Amino acid sequence: MNRRDILIGLGIALLVAIILSPFASPHPDGLERVAEDKGFLEKGEGKPLVVSPIPDYTFPGIQNEKAATAMAGIAGTLVVFGLGYGLAKLLKK
């Protein structure tokens, strides 16, 4: 795979993140919903071990919720790409 193909793939992934992430459901996921329904959600709430840099999939400091979600999608895509690319480079050696 050459550099051009990698950049095209990254570009497509970023477009998907920008376009589709604002349409993510605002409702709780399955596990959170079951915990809510069964009444033990608060037992899982507490001081987190690790503080999320992008809590609830919205980029902090951006007032528009859809734009904040799109920015979170971009940031997540770039982080995963960077980690994957770095790991691939290490394993290639």
N, C-alpha and C positions, 0 to 999 in steps of 0.2 A: 504494500500500500504506500503510495507516495504522499508527499506533504499536501499536494493539491486536494487529493481525495479526503484526507483528514480534515482539512479546512472546510471543504464542502459539507462533510458530515456534521462538523461543529456548527456551521451556519444553519443547516436544516434543523438541528436540535435546538438552537437558540430561537429560530422562528417558531417552532412548535411551542417552546416555553413561553414566548411572548404572546402568541395568539391564543393558546388553549388554557394556560394557567388562570387567567381571569374568570374562566367558566367553571373552575373547581367548585364543588359543592360546599356551601357554608355550614352544612349540617354535620354533626359529629360522625366519626367513622364507626364501624360496626362494634368494636370493642368498647369505645366510649359510650355508645348508645346502650349497650347491654348493661354496663356499669351504672348508667343513669337510671335505666328501667328497674334494675334490681336493687337500687338504693345504696350502692357502695362506691360511688364515684369519688366522694370526698375522702375515702380512705387512701386513694391513690394520689390525692392532691397534697402537696406539702412543699417543703423546700427542695428544689431540684438538685441533684448531684452536680449537674453541668447546666449552666445557663445557656439557653439557645440564642445564637446571634440573630436569628430570624424567627421570633416566636409566632406561632399560629400561621405560618406561611405568608406573613405580610412583612415587607421590608420596613423597618422602623423609620420614622421621620417623614414618610410620604402620606399625605392626607387622603388622597384618592385610593380607595380600597382596591380597585381593579389594577391600578398602576403599581401599587405596593405589592400585590400578588404577582404581577408580571415581573417585577424587579427581583422578587424572591425566586421565581422560576429561573431567571437569567443567572442569578448568583449560584443557585444550586447546580445548574447545568455546567457552569464554568468550574465550580469546585470539583464535581464528579469527573469532568473531562480532565482537569489538571491532575487529579489523583490517578486516574486511569492511564493517562499519557506518561506520567512519571513512573508508575509501576511498570509499564510496558518497556520504557527505556532501561530501567534497572534490570529487568529480567532478560532483555535482549543482550546485555553485556554478559 
